[in-house]
Amino acid sequence: MASVSSADQEDLKPSGPSGNGDFVLPGFIELRPDGVYVDAGKLASADDFLRAVDRVFNGGHFFGGLDYPLFQRLLYGTGPAPAAGPLRLASAIRDFPPARRALYKGVKIAGGEAAYMFEPVTLESAAAGSEAQVSPGKASLDVDEFIADLWTKGVRFGIDVAAVQAAIREGRCERVVVARGMQPTPGEDAGVKEQAAELHRDNAPRRLPDGRVDLGQFKNRFPQIRKGTMLLKKIPRELGKAGRTVAGERVEPPVPKDFDLASLAGEGTLIESRDGCEYIVAAMDGFLNLDTATNRVAITEKVINREGVSARTTGNLVLTGDEYEDFGEVQEGRVVEGKSLTFHANVFGKVLSTGGAIVLDKNLVGGAALNRDGSIAIAGLASNALVQTAHGALHLKRAENSVLIGDRVEVEWASNCTILAEEAEIQVSEGCTIAGKRIHVGTGDARNGEETLVSILLPDCSGIDHAQEKQRKHIAECEELMAGLKSGIEHLMSEPEVHKYFIIAGKIHHKEITLTPEQQGHWHQMCVHLGPTLKRIAQGREDIKALEGEIVAAQERIATLEAERAKTATVMECRVDSIQGDVAVRTLTIPLDAPPLSHLPPRELKLRLRASETGSHRLFAGSTGVFSWQPE
């Protein structure tokens, strides 16, 4: 260990202990002929160096020729990392006598800064040989002394050495900010980074197979995701860097926010760790669903849309998934085509399903709901709408001025509607046109002067009878022709020479005999001689086979027609439990070969069912009472 004396202002040399006033330097500080060195490798902590500096400054000494950036680095870890091995901190450790210390005035610390009032200074010294006489002399401050003095006054960090040197050199008389604290550097909150391009929808216009562009559809509104696709990567939070006050006190930065990645993982996803990072990964094939309400990313078997369908949000939709759910409105003029469609808001456009159910939680206004194979349910009001399923049932709470077509139609309240169904169940009908085979109306009434008209559809089977009779006649004609052909063949076969030919031909075919060369010549002559007769027999057999096919086909057509007749043989009935206004009931015979009523345009359908035409028979007309009918 080195010993340092505080006897005078001369440079302290590593000459060992010098008696009274000496202090011992720690082992990591070494005095060399060319300066003061610090071995950072021997520092147990920065506090050890701080205590050593404090002993030097408070012991009446200072570091001459101080490397201030290195000084700050060793104390507080600021600035670039020091090189390995002993580092030159200063040129020497010098005395700081009271007379010199008195030159330095107080410092003002406020607002994270330290300010010092620079002004001329004088140093008083005693005349030689006389303690009574004192003569003042001009003096100047020293930057290294200034640093030591500020230390004892509580300023230990962020001294602006250049500003202090300039103020001393220029002899300015002004207040100068001589030290500034360091604000803490904020950290970075934890975040996520997108890992898949499919997370972004493509709202470019869709290009059709023929090369044309459909401005009404977007290219990829609902991205499909494959199982195993990495969706989001968690970016860990980064802690900030601590600041310092001018007193050297540590100022901690705010703690960055963190989150659990699992809080973002919704249905159909899982959390995986790869290369030390956390990812949200698709656990199944499906459609991307970003739920802004719960802030979760999910992969679902069905498409979920929360923005509705409009020219701005989605354009027209043609969906490939098996299920679609929408929480927004479908605007007028927009079309949604898919399978198993559910809408939680009002629909003003057209929704088309190729199968499954169509479910509307609210209203269908001025639009259409069409299902090729499945049911349709509307919990609100259907107004000025077309609701039709080719195979399935309709379930509506209220309907007005609408056309309802299905295998079975159930409506709680219907006003001025056209209803066509195999089976209709209407609780309240006001001015409706209803047609079907099994019809039940709870309460029937008129609306705006228009009666409720019920048409019981009866099949016209006369066409089936005529068609079946035509096929039976054709069968009889075929059988008569077959009998004549068989008789002719039998006559030809009875001729001795022909009979002999077929016996020999059979034996040759079954290899029962082998002809000699001479016999082969005779056999050839016989074949040539009987050729025309044999051709007539072969042709007759082909004609018989063709007629047999005609008979089978005619029999199949008869069976098909009979099956059609059986379909019409369903139970037919009509009941109106309470008649409270004008109600009329009639039967209406529909030819089986006529175009289906469901294929008529909505306006034509109502006109057809309201028209007085041949084939109709009125069963009831009145404004009170009840009605019940079944065919005899």
C-alpha positions in Angstrom: 0.0 0.0 0.0 1.2 3.6 -0.7 1.4 6.3 2.0 0.6 10.0 1.1 1.5 13.1 3.1 -0.6 16.3 3.2 2.4 18.5 4.2 2.5 20.8 1.1 1.3 21.4 -2.5 4.0 19.4 -4.2 3.2 16.3 -6.2 2.9 13.3 -4.0 5.3 10.6 -5.0 5.1 6.8 -4.2 7.9 7.1 -1.7 6.2 5.4 1.2 4.8 6.7 4.5 5.9 10.2 5.6 4.8 10.5 9.1 1.9 12.5 10.6 -1.1 13.3 8.3 -0.4 10.4 6.0 -3.2 8.2 4.7 -3.1 4.9 3.1 -4.4 4.4 -0.5 -6.3 1.2 -1.3 -4.7 -1.5 -3.3 -6.5 -0.7 -6.6 -4.9 2.8 -6.7 -1.2 2.9 -7.6 1.1 5.9 -7.6 3.6 5.8 -10.4 6.3 8.3 -11.5 4.0 9.3 -14.4 0.8 9.5 -12.5 -2.0 7.9 -10.5 -3.3 4.6 -11.9 -6.5 2.7 -11.0 -6.7 -1.1 -11.6 -10.4 -1.6 -12.2 -10.0 -5.3 -12.1 -9.2 -5.1 -8.4 -12.3 -3.1 -7.6 -14.9 -5.2 -5.7 -17.5 -2.5 -6.4 -17.9 1.1 -7.5 -18.5 2.0 -3.8 -14.9 1.1 -3.0 -13.7 3.7 -5.5 -16.2 6.3 -4.2 -15.0 5.9 -0.6 -11.4 6.2 -1.7 -12.2 9.4 -3.6 -14.1 10.8 -0.7 -11.1 10.2 1.6 -8.8 12.1 -0.9 -11.1 15.1 -1.3 -12.2 15.4 2.3 -8.6 14.9 3.4 -7.5 18.1 1.9 -6.3 16.8 -1.5 -7.3 16.7 -5.1 -6.4 14.9 -8.3 -4.2 17.0 -10.5 -4.6 16.5 -14.2 -7.8 14.4 -13.6 -9.2 12.4 -16.5 -12.8 13.3 -15.6 -14.6 11.0 -18.1 -12.7 8.0 -16.6 -13.4 9.4 -13.1 -17.1 9.3 -13.8 -16.9 5.9 -15.5 -15.3 4.4 -12.4 -17.7 6.0 -10.1 -21.0 5.6 -11.9 -20.4 3.4 -14.9 -21.2 6.2 -17.4 -19.5 6.6 -20.7 -17.5 4.1 -22.7 -16.2 1.0 -21.1 -12.5 1.4 -19.9 -9.7 -0.6 -21.3 -8.4 -3.6 -19.4 -5.5 -3.2 -17.0 -4.4 -0.2 -14.8 -5.8 3.1 -16.1 -4.2 6.5 -15.7 -6.6 8.6 -13.6 -4.6 11.7 -12.9 -1.1 13.0 -13.0 -0.7 13.3 -9.2 -2.5 13.7 -5.9 -1.9 17.2 -4.6 -2.6 19.1 -1.4 -5.6 21.4 -1.3 -4.7 23.9 1.5 -7.4 25.9 3.2 -6.1 29.2 1.7 -6.8 27.8 -1.8 -10.1 26.2 -0.8 -11.3 29.6 0.5 -11.2 30.9 -3.1 -14.1 28.7 -4.0 -17.6 30.0 -3.1 -20.9 28.3 -2.6 -22.7 26.5 -5.4 -26.5 26.7 -6.1 -28.2 23.4 -6.8 -31.7 23.6 -8.3 -33.7 21.9 -11.0 -31.2 19.1 -11.5 -28.4 21.6 -12.2 -25.6 23.2 -10.2 -24.7 26.9 -10.9 -21.6 28.7 -9.7 -21.0 32.5 -9.7 -17.6 33.1 -11.2 -15.8 36.4 -10.1 -12.3 37.6 -9.6 -10.5 36.1 -6.6 -7.4 37.1 -4.5 -5.1 35.0 -2.4 -3.8 36.6 0.8 -0.2 35.6 1.8 2.0 36.7 4.8 5.1 38.8 4.0 8.5 37.1 4.6 9.6 37.2 8.2 6.5 38.9 9.5 3.3 37.3 10.5 1.5 40.6 11.0 1.8 41.9 7.5 -0.5 40.4 4.9 -0.5 41.4 1.2 -3.3 40.3 -1.2 -2.4 39.0 -4.6 -4.3 38.1 -7.7 -5.2 34.5 -8.0 -7.0 32.2 -10.4 -9.1 29.1 -9.9 -8.0 25.6 -11.0 -10.4 23.1 -12.6 -9.0 20.2 -10.6 -9.4 22.1 -7.4 -12.9 23.1 -8.5 -13.9 19.5 -9.0 -12.6 18.6 -5.5 -14.4 21.6 -3.9 -17.7 20.8 -5.6 -17.4 17.2 -4.3 -17.3 18.5 -0.7 -20.3 20.7 -1.5 -22.4 17.8 -2.8 -21.8 18.0 -6.5 -20.3 14.8 -7.6 -21.7 14.0 -11.0 -22.1 15.7 -14.4 -19.5 18.5 -14.1 -19.2 20.4 -17.3 -15.4 20.5 -17.3 -15.2 22.5 -20.6 -17.6 25.2 -19.3 -15.6 25.5 -16.0 -12.3 25.7 -17.9 -13.7 28.4 -20.2 -15.0 30.5 -17.4 -11.7 30.3 -15.5 -9.6 31.0 -18.7 -11.7 34.0 -19.8 -12.1 35.4 -16.3 -15.8 36.0 -16.8 -17.9 37.4 -14.0 -21.2 35.5 -14.4 -23.2 32.6 -13.1 -22.4 29.4 -15.1 -24.1 26.0 -15.0 -21.2 23.9 -14.0 -22.9 20.5 -13.5 -26.0 18.8 -14.9 -27.8 15.6 -13.8 -28.5 12.9 -16.2 -32.1 12.0 -16.9 -32.9 8.3 -16.8 -33.4 6.7 -20.3 -36.8 5.1 -20.5 -37.0 1.5 -21.4 -39.2 -0.2 -24.0 -42.5 -1.8 -23.2 -43.0 -5.4 -24.2 -44.7 -5.8 -27.5 -45.5 -8.1 -30.3 -44.2 -8.5 -33.9 -46.3 -9.9 -36.7 -44.9 -13.1 -38.2 -47.3 -13.9 -41.0 -48.4 -11.8 -44.0 -51.8 -13.3 -43.6 -52.5 -11.2 -40.6 -53.3 -8.4 -43.0 -56.4 -8.4 -45.2 -56.0 -7.6 -48.9 -58.7 -5.0 -49.8 -57.6 -4.8 -53.5 -60.4 -5.4 -56.0 -60.9 -9.1 -56.7 -59.7 -10.3 -60.2 -62.1 -12.7 -61.8 -61.0 -15.9 -63.6 -61.6 -14.3 -67.0 -59.2 -11.5 -66.1 -61.8 -8.8 -65.4 -61.8 -6.9 -62.1 -64.8 -6.9 -59.7 -64.8 -3.6 -57.9 -67.6 -4.9 -55.6 -65.4 -7.6 -54.0 -62.1 -7.5 -52.1 -59.2 -9.8 -52.9 -58.7 -11.4 -49.5 -61.0 -10.0 -46.8 -60.8 -13.1 -44.5 -57.4 -14.7 -44.5 -57.1 -18.4 -44.1 -54.4 -19.7 -41.8 -52.6 -23.1 -41.9 -51.9 -25.1 -38.7 -48.5 -24.4 -37.3 -48.2 -20.9 -38.8 -46.4 -18.5 -36.4 -48.7 -15.5 -36.0 -47.2 -13.2 -33.3 -43.8 -13.0 -31.6 -43.4 -11.4 -28.2 -40.8 -8.7 -28.0 -39.5 -8.8 -24.4 -39.4 -5.5 -22.6 -36.1 -3.6 -22.4 -35.2 -2.0 -19.1 -34.2 1.6 -19.2 -30.9 3.1 -18.0 -30.7 4.9 -14.6 -30.0 8.6 -14.5 -28.0 10.5 -11.9 -28.5 13.7 -9.9 -25.6 16.2 -9.6 -25.1 14.6 -6.2 -24.5 11.3 -7.8 -27.7 9.7 -6.6 -29.2 7.1 -8.8 -32.5 8.0 -10.5 -34.4 4.9 -11.6 -36.3 5.0 -14.9 -39.9 3.9 -15.0 -40.4 0.1 -15.2 -41.5 -0.8 -18.7 -44.8 -2.5 -19.0 -44.9 -6.3 -19.5 -47.7 -8.7 -20.4 -48.5 -12.4 -20.6 -48.5 -13.4 -24.3 -51.2 -16.0 -23.4 -53.6 -13.1 -22.8 -53.6 -12.5 -26.6 -54.0 -16.1 -27.6 -57.6 -17.0 -28.4 -59.4 -20.0 -29.7 -57.5 -22.2 -32.1 -54.0 -20.9 -31.0 -51.3 -22.0 -28.6 -48.1 -20.6 -27.1 -44.8 -22.0 -28.2 -41.2 -21.2 -27.2 -38.7 -21.3 -30.0 -35.0 -20.1 -29.8 -35.8 -18.4 -26.4 -38.7 -16.4 -27.8 -42.5 -16.8 -27.3 -44.8 -17.1 -30.2 -48.6 -17.4 -30.8 -49.0 -20.3 -33.2 -52.1 -21.5 -35.1 -53.2 -24.8 -33.6 -55.6 -25.6 -36.5 -56.4 -24.8 -40.1 -59.0 -22.0 -40.1 -59.8 -18.3 -40.5 -58.1 -15.5 -38.8 -60.2 -13.6 -36.2 -58.8 -10.5 -34.6 -61.2 -9.5 -31.8 -60.7 -5.9 -30.9 -63.1 -6.1 -28.0 -61.0 -8.8 -26.1 -57.7 -8.0 -27.8 -57.2 -11.7 -28.8 -56.1 -13.4 -32.0 -58.0 -16.6 -32.8 -58.2 -19.2 -35.5 -61.8 -20.4 -36.0 -63.5 -22.8 -38.3 -66.0 -20.1 -39.2 -65.4 -16.6 -40.5 -66.2 -14.0 -37.9 -66.7 -10.4 -39.1 -67.3 -7.5 -36.6 -67.4 -4.6 -39.1 -70.5 -5.5 -41.1 -70.7 -5.6 -44.9 -70.4 -2.4 -46.9 -68.6 -1.0 -49.9 -66.1 0.5 -47.4 -65.4 -2.4 -45.1 -65.7 -5.6 -47.1 -67.4 -5.2 -50.4 -69.5 -8.1 -51.6 -68.5 -11.4 -50.0 -68.1 -14.8 -51.6 -67.0 -17.1 -48.8 -65.4 -20.5 -49.0 -65.7 -21.5 -45.3 -68.4 -23.7 -43.8 -69.7 -21.0 -41.4 -69.9 -17.2 -41.3 -70.9 -14.9 -38.4 -71.3 -11.1 -38.7 -71.8 -8.6 -35.9 -72.3 -5.6 -38.2 -75.0 -4.5 -40.6 -75.2 -5.7 -44.2 -75.8 -2.5 -46.1 -78.2 -2.1 -49.0 -76.9 -3.4 -52.3 -74.3 -5.7 -50.6 -74.3 -9.4 -51.2 -73.0 -12.1 -48.8 -72.7 -15.6 -50.3 -71.5 -18.6 -48.3 -72.7 -21.4 -46.1 -74.3 -21.4 -42.6 -74.7 -17.6 -42.3 -75.4 -15.8 -39.0 -76.1 -12.1 -38.7 -76.4 -10.3 -35.4 -77.4 -6.9 -36.8 -79.8 -5.6 -39.4 -79.6 -6.9 -43.0 -80.5 -4.5 -45.8 -78.7 -6.4 -48.6 -78.9 -9.9 -49.9 -77.6 -13.1 -48.2 -77.2 -16.3 -50.1 -76.4 -19.7 -48.5 -75.5 -22.9 -50.3 -76.5 -25.0 -47.2 -76.8 -25.0 -43.5 -78.9 -22.4 -41.7 -79.4 -18.7 -42.2 -79.9 -16.9 -38.9 -80.8 -13.3 -38.5 -81.0 -12.0 -34.9 -82.6 -8.7 -36.0 -84.4 -7.4 -39.1 -84.3 -8.1 -42.8 -85.4 -4.9 -44.5 -85.6 -4.4 -48.3 -83.3 -7.3 -48.9 -83.3 -11.1 -49.5 -82.4 -14.2 -47.6 -82.1 -17.2 -49.9 -81.0 -20.7 -48.9 -80.4 -23.5 -51.4 -80.5 -26.3 -48.8 -81.4 -25.4 -45.2 -83.6 -23.4 -42.9 -83.9 -19.6 -42.4 -84.7 -18.0 -39.1 -85.4 -14.3 -38.5 -85.9 -13.2 -34.9 -86.9 -9.6 -35.9 -89.0 -8.2 -38.7 -88.9 -9.1 -42.4 -90.1 -6.1 -44.3 -90.3 -5.8 -48.1 -88.1 -8.8 -48.3 -87.8 -12.1 -50.1 -87.2 -15.1 -47.9 -86.9 -18.4 -49.7 -85.4 -21.8 -49.2 -85.4 -24.6 -51.8 -85.3 -27.3 -49.2 -86.0 -26.4 -45.6 -88.2 -24.4 -43.2 -88.7 -20.7 -42.5 -89.1 -19.4 -39.0 -90.1 -15.8 -38.6 -91.4 -13.7 -35.8 -92.9 -10.9 -37.9 -93.2 -10.2 -41.6 -94.8 -7.5 -43.7 -95.0 -7.0 -47.4 -92.7 -9.9 -48.0 -92.6 -13.1 -50.0 -92.0 -16.3 -48.0 -91.3 -19.6 -49.7 -90.2 -22.9 -48.2 -91.1 -26.5 -47.5 -92.5 -25.3 -44.2 -93.2 -21.7 -43.2 -93.8 -20.6 -39.6 -94.7 -17.0 -38.9 -96.1 -15.5 -35.7 -97.5 -12.4 -37.4 -97.7 -11.8 -41.1 -99.2 -8.7 -42.9 -99.8 -8.4 -46.6 -97.3 -11.2 -47.3 -97.3 -13.9 -50.1 -96.6 -17.3 -48.5 -96.0 -20.5 -50.5 -95.2 -23.8 -48.7 -96.0 -27.4 -48.4 -97.0 -26.7 -44.8 -97.8 -23.3 -43.4 -98.3 -22.4 -39.8 -99.4 -18.7 -39.4 -100.5 -17.5 -36.0 -101.9 -14.1 -37.3 -102.5 -13.4 -40.9 -103.6 -9.9 -42.1 -104.3 -9.6 -45.8 -101.9 -12.3 -46.7 -101.9 -14.6 -49.8 -101.2 -18.2 -48.6 -100.8 -21.3 -50.7 -99.9 -24.8 -49.6 -101.1 -28.3 -48.9 -101.4 -28.2 -45.1 -102.3 -24.8 -43.8 -103.1 -23.7 -40.3 -104.0 -20.0 -39.6 -104.6 -19.0 -36.0 -106.3 -15.7 -36.7 -107.3 -14.5 -40.1 -108.1 -10.9 -40.9 -108.0 -8.4 -43.8 -105.5 -5.5 -44.1 -106.1 -2.3 -45.9 -109.2 -3.7 -47.6 -107.4 -6.8 -48.9 -108.7 -10.2 -47.6 -106.6 -13.1 -46.5 -106.8 -15.6 -49.3 -105.9 -19.2 -48.7 -105.3 -21.6 -51.7 -105.2 -25.3 -51.0 -103.0 -26.7 -53.8 -104.4 -29.9 -55.3 -102.4 -32.0 -57.8 -103.8 -32.6 -61.3 -103.0 -36.3 -61.9 -104.7 -36.5 -65.3 -101.4 -36.0 -66.9 -100.0 -39.0 -65.1 -102.8 -41.2 -66.2 -102.4 -40.2 -69.8 -98.7 -40.7 -69.7 -99.0 -44.1 -68.1 -101.6 -45.2 -70.7 -99.3 -44.1 -73.5 -96.5 -46.2 -72.1 -98.7 -49.3 -71.7 -99.8 -48.9 -75.3 -96.2 -48.8 -76.4 -95.4 -51.9 -74.5 -98.3 -53.8 -76.2 -97.0 -52.7 -79.6 -93.5 -53.9 -78.8 -94.8 -57.3 -77.6 -96.8 -57.7 -80.8 -93.8 -57.0 -82.9 -91.7 -59.4 -80.8 -94.3 -62.2 -81.3 -94.1 -61.8 -85.1 -90.3 -61.8 -85.1 -90.1 -65.0 -83.0 -92.6 -66.7 -85.2 -90.6 -65.9 -88.3 -87.4 -67.1 -86.7 -89.0 -70.4 -85.7 -90.2 -71.0 -89.2 -86.7 -70.4 -90.7 -85.2 -72.6 -88.0 -87.6 -75.5 -88.9 -86.2 -75.9 -92.4 -84.1 -79.2 -92.5 -81.0 -77.7 -94.0 -81.0 -74.8 -91.5 -81.7 -77.2 -88.7 -78.7 -79.4 -89.8 -76.5 -76.3 -90.0 -77.1 -75.2 -86.4 -76.5 -78.8 -85.1 -73.1 -79.0 -86.9 -72.2 -75.4 -85.9 -72.9 -76.3 -82.2 -70.7 -79.4 -82.3 -67.8 -77.4 -84.0 -68.1 -74.7 -81.4 -67.9 -77.1 -78.5 -65.1 -79.1 -80.3 -67.1 -82.3 -80.3 -66.1 -83.0 -83.9 -63.1 -82.1 -86.1 -63.6 -81.6 -89.9 -61.4 -83.2 -92.5 -60.1 -81.0 -95.3 -62.8 -82.4 -97.6 -65.5 -81.8 -94.9 -64.3 -78.2 -94.4 -64.9 -77.6 -98.1 -68.5 -78.9 -97.9 -69.0 -76.8 -94.7 -67.9 -73.7 -96.4 -70.3 -74.3 -99.3 -73.1 -74.8 -96.8 -72.4 -71.5 -95.1 -72.3 -69.6 -98.4 -75.6 -71.2 -99.5 -77.4 -70.4 -96.2 -75.9 -66.9 -95.7 -79.0 -64.9 -96.5 -81.2 -67.0 -94.2 -78.7 -66.8 -91.4 -78.5 -63.0 -91.7 -82.3 -62.8 -91.5 -82.3 -64.9 -88.3 -79.5 -62.8 -86.7 -81.3 -59.6 -87.5 -84.5 -60.9 -86.1 -82.8 -61.7 -82.8 -81.3 -58.2 -82.6 -84.7 -56.7 -83.2 -86.2 -58.8 -80.4 -83.4 -57.7 -78.0 -84.1 -54.0 -78.9 -87.8 -54.4 -78.3 -87.2 -56.0 -75.0 -85.1 -52.9 -74.0 -88.0 -50.7 -75.1 -90.4 -52.6 -72.9 -88.1 -52.3 -69.8 -87.7 -48.5 -70.4 -91.5 -48.1 -70.7 -92.1 -50.1 -67.5 -89.6 -47.9 -65.7 -91.3 -44.7 -66.9 -94.6 -46.1 -65.6 -93.0 -46.7 -62.2 -91.6 -43.2 -62.1 -95.0 -41.7 -62.9 -96.5 -43.8 -60.2 -94.0 -42.5 -57.7 -94.9 -38.9 -58.7 -98.5 -39.8 -58.1 -97.6 -41.2 -54.6 -95.8 -37.9 -53.8 -99.0 -36.0 -54.4 -101.0 -38.4 -52.1 -100.0 -36.5 -49.0 -102.5 -35.4 -46.3 -104.1 -32.1 -47.2 -106.0 -30.0 -44.8 -106.8 -26.4 -43.9 -107.9 -24.8 -40.6 -108.6 -21.2 -39.6 -109.2 -21.1 -35.9 -110.6 -17.5 -35.7 -111.9 -15.4 -38.5 -112.0 -11.7 -37.6 -112.0 -10.1 -41.0 -112.5 -11.0 -44.6 -111.1 -14.4 -45.3 -111.5 -16.6 -48.4 -110.5 -20.3 -48.8 -110.3 -22.2 -52.1 -108.8 -25.2 -53.8 -106.4 -24.6 -56.7 -105.5 -27.5 -59.0 -102.0 -27.3 -60.3 -101.0 -29.5 -63.3 -98.0 -31.7 -62.5 -96.2 -30.8 -65.7 -96.7 -27.0 -65.0 -93.6 -24.9 -63.9 -93.3 -24.8 -60.1 -95.0 -21.8 -58.5 -91.8 -21.2 -56.5 -89.9 -20.4 -59.8 -92.2 -17.4 -60.5 -90.9 -13.9 -59.8 -92.3 -12.6 -56.4 -94.7 -10.1 -58.1 -96.0 -12.7 -60.6 -96.5 -15.3 -57.8 -98.8 -13.0 -55.9 -100.8 -12.2 -59.1 -101.1 -15.9 -59.9 -102.3 -16.8 -56.5 -104.8 -13.9 -56.4 -106.1 -14.6 -59.9 -109.5 -16.2 -60.5 -108.7 -19.0 -62.9 -110.0 -22.4 -64.0 -109.2 -25.2 -61.7 -110.1 -23.3 -58.6 -113.1 -23.9 -56.3 -114.1 -21.6 -53.5 -114.7 -23.4 -50.2 -115.3 -20.4 -47.9 -115.7 -16.6 -47.9 -116.6 -14.6 -44.8 -115.5 -12.3 -42.0 -116.4 -14.3 -38.9 -116.4 -17.8 -37.6 -114.0 -20.7 -38.1 -113.0 -22.9 -41.0 -111.8 -26.5 -41.3 -111.4 -28.7 -44.4 -110.0 -32.1 -45.4 -110.6 -33.9 -48.7 -113.1 -36.7 -48.7 
